[in-house]
Amino acid sequence: MTQEQIDFVRDNMNIFTMSIRLTPTQTKMLFDTYNSITGENKKITGCGRCVKGVTNRILNEYNKTLW
């Protein structure tokens, strides 16, 4: 993860720990971060299950950087 991505996760931890409505900017940053980490090209979606999977993967990668 880049420093910018780490800062985004740290500054927006409520996205990863609570169920909240995301702004378009937050959604774009989530999917950009996910695609950067995984090498996939997942398209932006409002599907709750899809977004939860993305946030879980990003949070797992973020937690790895803390160790």
N, C-alpha and C positions, 0 to 999 in steps of 0.2 A: 504494500500500500504506500502511496505517496504521502508526504507530509500534509498536503492539502486535504487528502481524503481522511487521514487520521484526525485532522482538526475538525472536519465536517462532522464526523461521527461523534467526537467528543462534545462539540458545541450543540449538537442536535440529538442527544442521547434519548430524549423523550420519544423520538420517532421509533427507536429500537426497543423501548421498554413499555410503551403505552399504545393504545389504539387511538390514533388521532387522524384527522383529515390532513392530507399533505397538500402543500401548495404545488403548482406546476414546476417551480424551480427546485423544490425539494425532491419531487418525483424524478426529474431529469438527473439531478445529481446522484440519487440512489442508483438509477439504472446505469449511468455512466461509470460509477464506482464498481458496480457489480460486473459490468462487461470488462472493465479494466482488470479486475482481479481474476476472473474466470477465463477470459479470452473468448467468451461467447458474444453473440450479438443479439441479446434479448431486447425486444422492442418495449417501449414504454406502454404500460397498461394500468388500468384502474382496478383490475381484478384483485380483490382482497387477498386471496390465497397466494397469488403470484407475488404480490408486494411483500407479503409476510415471508415467503421463501427467500426473496432478495434480501430483506432486512436481516433475516437469520444468518445468511451466508456472510454478509458484510460484518455483522457483529462478531461472528466466529473469527474472521480474519483479523478484526480489530483487537480482539482479546489475545490472539497469538502475538501481536506486536508488543503487547504489554509485558510479555515474558522475556 
